[in-house]
Amino acid sequence: MNVHVLPDRALRDARTKLDALIARARKSKVFADAVVFDEAVWDLAPVKPARNSAGSALQAKLYFTTHDGGTAKGLEGRTPLAKPFADFVKTMIVLREESRPRKAKDHGKLLRAARSLYEGMDSINHDPVNLRSADFLAACNDIRTRKTQRGKVTEPTTAYRLGQGLEEIAEFINRHGLAKVRISFFNPFKRVTYDHTKVDDEAREERAERMASREEIGAIIDVSHMVRQRADEGDLLRMGAVELMACAPVRINELLWMRADCRRSERTRRKSTGEEVEYLGYAYDGSKGAPDTTKWIPSAMMEIADRALADIKRITEPYREIARWMESHPGRAYVAEPWRLADPETMLSHAEVGQALGLAKLSEHRWLEVNGLRKREGRHSRYRLGDIEAAILRQQPVLPDPRLKLSDFMFLVPKHFFREDSAAQPYVLTFVTDQQISAFLGCHKGTKGIFERLDVRNEEGVPYQVNTHALRHFLNTCAQEGLLSQLDIARWSGRKDVRQNADYDHTGGIHLARELRKVLETEAMKGPIADTVEQLPPVDRDAFLKGRFATAHFTSIGACVQDFSLAPCPSHGACAGCGEHLVVKGKPEHVAEAERLLQEHQTMLDIARAEMADGTYNAAAWVDHNERVVDGLKKTVAVHADPTIPDGTMVQV
């Protein structure tokens, strides 16, 4: 008796759908002609260049290989993914790019998650249509146990992101019906949050490490004076970059992306005195979702910022001139006279190659070898000028925006500009990188930073090390201490979400609590706390206020004086009507938010009352909660509308 195994309909349908998606992805032009679908490496740099300030600016490659040999810079030592699975992952990357453009790094995260999924698919021949929920759980176990090249297990933050990648893969399979059975999977890795509300000693120390101390700021000032007394333009250029970061909270990549014509000024009159004043700022490209804008400089720092901009532009202008020359002569490279714009068929000897490129004696041999140039004219070593120029042009940097020109950028320098062991090569231009600034500030092991070179050390005799982002934390904390509004701090810092301010606030709320105590002393506060202070003997008032107002922070509708070191907030998300919350009379953004919340919670209260009338389980608790919130918001709005209370008065409702 012959047994015929009928084809599995679900498996056949999944295969048909997957083949159709792969065929669609093959025809897609979302990456233009930058990639060939069947190749094991996709170089996305031509269409998705990384930020030019990074040392890995040209590294936007996706390796469709296994984890083995994952640190190799090429395909040698790597193992390509089997074709069914590789085509599936490539298709997913193409379609997700069509739906919404992503960074190469984001696609790389998905690819890395897919590699862990691939590791457990031996039994199903690495065929995506045979994937099951258990395969995704096995991938999570691979993420947990796999060791990095440093011998460590995957960091919790990385594991969470890879779990997100696995979730996206499972959702993609289910949405398009690409597997025989539906995948049931959720990310088992917890999201790691660095909650700014933590107040234990460890949390305080962790936050403090992110910010430059006043001692470190003083060291930067000392080094700035010393650098300007020396004749090293490489140090002066990097010092200018550090000074600009100290003038306004700009991110390092935003700074190094600035255009040469970034300086902006604006004249206006102060309302208080009528005095005409000039404000200075510099334009920059926003990052992390923030729009392009102008970073305005505090008046006290204008002179420093102007000096830094002038130094940077003066030092880099000769190299922008070279860039302009190449833009005026497309296809030709900038070499020394008399070979500049000479006939490309001109033949050069070894020595002439070195002279044309400004290389040290005998180093032209290495340059020719690295660039694969062959000698001509029989026994004599002669090289064609056109081949030399072509090699030079291949080394020019990739622009992050094709609409711009190389000469537009401010931080443009020749290759090896900062190296002491090699002469600069003006015929090859490059961008200053964030690694070069970090090394300058002493943050790279094996490299002497400016503090060590100039012998500027702390009390323990150790040279200072300052992270570039620590300056941004310092300036944000200064803004918090100056009671700048949260919206203004977010705008000044180039953030799209005002809630991100908290991660850069290292004041602990002490500065605001101090201001609140001053307000109470001037009788510009009303409510039970003010009444209590009046009844206390004068000798006890100061101790009471320091204990009552140990810390404080602004909310969207007022100021909170809850001390989180004692207990978590009992009214989280329901500030209105809380006894620890103060209304700041007349503050426009607080008025608008209180009115919006009142309307919103009144609607929620009406719905809750209707549910309670219908007998919905636990609706009474929602009614009780929303009644308290609505009552508090009504009192808050009434305070703002009361003409007898002066603006700026703190009112405890």
Secondary structure by P-SEA (a helix, b strand, c coil): cbbbbcccaaaaaaaaaaaaaaaaaaacccccccccccccccccccccccccccccccccccccccccccccccccccccccaaaaaaaaaaaaaaaaaccccaaaaaaaaaaaaaaaccccccccccccccaaaaaaaaaaaacccccccccccaaaaaaaaaaaaaaaaaaaaaccccbbbbbcccccccccccccccaaaaaaaaaacccaaaaaaaaaaaaaaaacccaaaaaaaaaaaaaaaccccaaaaaacccccbbbbbbbbccccbbbbbbbbbbbbccccccccccccccaaaaaaaaaaaaaaaaaaaaaaaaaaaacccccccccccccccccccccaaaaaaaacccccaaaaaaaaacccccccccbbbbaaaaaaaaaaaccccccccccccccccccccccccccccccccccccccaaaaaaaaccccccccccccccccccccbbbbbbcaaaaaaaaaaaaaacccaaaaaaaacccccccccccccccaaaaaaaaaaaaaacccccaaaaaaaaccccaaaaaaaaaccccccccccccccccccccccccccccccccbbbccccaaaaaaaaaaaaaaaaaaaaaaaaaaacccaaaaaaaaaaaaaaaaaaaaaaaacccccccbbbcc
